[in-house]
Structure formats: C-alpha cells, structure tokens
C-alpha cells in the first residue's frame, strides 16, 4: 500500500472562525500535536478539528499545496470552494 502525505486545513472547534494550513505524513498524530498545544501558532485556539485533508503521493507535493493555500490566491480559492470562514 502506498504511503501518502497530506495537506490539511484545521479549524477551531469552538467557533469555526480560525483556520490553519499544514502538511504531514501522519494526519492523526499531527492533529494530536496541535490539540496538545505543541504548536505555538495553533495553541491559542485549540482544540482543532480537520476541515479538509488532501492526500498526495509525495512530501514535495504536500509542501507545494500548503504554500499555495497559504498564499493570497490560495486563501481566496479555499474561502470560495471549501467553505472556510472569512478572516475577521
């Protein structure tokens, strides 16, 4: 069975008004890392849940997709097509 890498979008479970984009090879472990406060950027709005996860074959593809989703045009695409909350 091939292994996958994931580009993921998390959103906070309390209000669904904050989201975070990252990539990983182990989605379950990475979510646990975010929810236990080990990632300074996400600790303030924990707990998180997975909003979207996209599986790709290589880490390079996952990194490129993450960079795109963090860009202005990628954020706009995600807001329009993935029903993410607009930044406040």
C-alpha positions in Angstrom: 0.0 0.0 0.0 1.5 3.4 -0.9 2.0 5.9 1.8 0.5 9.4 1.4 1.3 12.9 2.5 -1.5 15.2 3.5 -2.1 18.9 3.1 -4.6 19.7 5.8 -6.8 22.6 6.9 -7.8 22.7 10.6 -10.4 24.9 12.1 -11.1 25.6 15.8 -13.9 23.6 17.2 -15.4 26.4 19.4 -16.3 28.9 16.8 -15.1 27.6 13.4 -13.7 31.2 12.8 -10.0 30.4 12.8 -8.1 28.0 10.4 -4.6 26.7 10.0 -3.0 25.0 7.0 -0.1 22.5 7.2 1.2 19.2 5.8 2.1 15.9 7.4 2.6 12.2 6.7 0.5 11.3 9.8 -2.7 13.2 10.0 -3.9 11.7 13.3 -0.6 12.4 15.1 -0.4 15.9 13.7 -3.9 16.8 14.9 -3.0 15.5 18.4 0.2 17.7 18.3 -1.9 20.8 17.5 -4.5 19.9 20.2 -2.0 19.4 23.0 -0.5 22.9 22.4 2.8 21.8 21.0 2.5 24.1 18.0 2.7 27.7 19.2 0.8 29.2 16.3 -2.3 27.0 16.9 -2.2 26.6 20.7 -4.4 29.8 21.3 -7.4 28.4 19.5 -7.2 24.7 20.4 -8.9 22.3 20.2 -8.9 21.9 16.4 -10.7 19.6 14.1 -9.8 18.6 10.5 -11.8 20.6 8.0 -10.1 19.4 4.8 -7.3 16.9 4.1 -5.9 16.3 0.6 -3.8 13.2 0.1 -0.9 13.3 -2.4 1.9 10.9 -3.2 5.0 13.0 -2.1 6.0 15.3 0.6 7.1 17.8 -2.1 3.5 17.9 -3.5 2.1 18.4 0.0 4.5 21.3 0.7 3.7 23.0 -2.6 0.0 22.7 -1.9 0.4 24.1 1.6 2.4 27.0 0.2 -0.4 27.7 -2.4 -3.1 27.5 0.2 -1.2 30.0 2.4 -0.8 32.4 -0.5 -3.3 35.2 -1.2 -4.8 33.4 -4.2 -4.9 30.1 -2.4 -6.7 31.6 0.6 -9.2 33.1 -1.8 -9.7 29.7 -3.5 -10.2 28.0 -0.2 -12.7 30.6 1.0 -14.7 30.2 -2.1 -14.5 26.4 -2.7 -14.0 24.9 0.8 -16.5 27.0 2.8 -13.8 28.4 5.1 -14.6 31.3 7.4 -13.6 34.7 6.1 -10.8 36.3 8.1 -12.0 38.7 10.7 
